[in-house]
């Protein structure tokens, strides 16, 4: 039965946006944990770890996100591991995002002057202590703007989770458009909601970049 696109549908879309934000939060947390490990492995003086990290990043970045969604959603059940769309999407986005955060954060770590490492070593700090007390605190300021930019892209990329049946903002938009036969109005509304979520972060990222340029 066809119905008119109205306020109740807009409310459903806004409610679905909460799942977009929830998926973004979980995926960003997973990406951050894996990405930090990858970034540190890239700069350690251990060839096997550097090779593993570089290979992982190149493999993941060279593969479409949609493929990772399909591999995890359809592949894990073949191994006897049952996953629902929520888990599959969270894992896929975490794997995919970790490769990009790993490279962003590696760049921030290696941008710190070598003299800072040498100063830490001269104080008798171990490699772990140098990272914890000297290098990472300085690299955070450099890493924040591109990390926020990545977060904005992650919010928008969560729309791909609709293809495996996860009902977030885009999927709710598809269902609403099918029920109202008003796709233009529905997707304009969806676009406005995405904009409302992403624009403040985009502005914050630009502000951070300007402040960083001034600090330099």
Buried (B, 14 or more C-beta within 10 A) or exposed (E): EEEEBEEEBBEBBBEBBEBBBBBBBBBBEBBBEBBBBBBBBBBEEEEEBBEBBBEBBEEBEEBEBBEBBBBBBEEBEEEEEEBEBBBBBBBBBBBBBBBBBBBBBBBBBEEBEEEBBEEBBEEEBEBEBBBEEBBBEBBEBBBBBBBBBBBBEBBBBBBBBBBBEBBBBBBBBBBBBEBBEBBEBBBEBBEEBBEEBBEEBBEBBEEBBEEEEEEE
